[in-house]
């Protein structure tokens, strides 16, 4: 099985405690549906900065800042993409970037 990195972008934060609880429940159910494919459930991430090739640092969050990540296993990129389609971040206007992670 290959490993795939999910990088979550965007999505809006919950407007209330109740909405937050529903969102956490949705993430729990989605991860549950992935079962043993989940290698690392990951975490949300904060504001990002970029170190450029000339050594300068940009702290503007980048063109499409990450909001979290996970690492899963799948038999193919197509399978990883299909699994990503159930991600709760999509329901709040976010997106999931999917990339194969190679063992070195």
Buried (B, 14 or more C-beta within 10 A) or exposed (E): EBBBBBBBBBBEEBEEEEEEEEBEEBBEEBBEEBEEBBBEBBEEEEEEEEEEEEEEEEEEEEEEBBBBBBBBBBEEEEBBEEBBEBBBBBEBEBBBEBEEEEEE
